[in-house]
Amino acid sequence: MADTSDTRTPAQIEADIKRRREVLADTLDEIGVRVHPKTIVGDARAKVVSNIDHTLGRAYVSVNKAVTDVKAQFVDEEGAPRLERVVPVALVAVGLVGLLALGTRRRKG
């Protein structure tokens, strides 16, 4: 059986219906904006850009740490070069360049 204990006046009922229609219209407008293709594409693009920025940030931190670690191997706390480590690396580099130059000469000759 229906509840007939509603003591609102017809004007109050109409005002309530109007208010509920406005809320429903706002909700439908919000849903329309959320499911609009441009909104979906924009949200997806923003997420991709955020992920790329995060990945690049992590890569930058990793590279910066690696460079700092390598630098620490060749420079002491005061910033002076550690000759006992720099000289052998420089000799190996010069030797490799020399071998590459000889290999290039032999192929041309």
HELIX and SHEET records of a PDB file:
HELIX    1   1 PRO A   10  VAL A   35  1                                  26    
HELIX    2   2 PRO A   37  PHE A   74  1                                  38    
HELIX    3   3 LEU A   83  LYS A  108  1                                  26    
END                                                                             
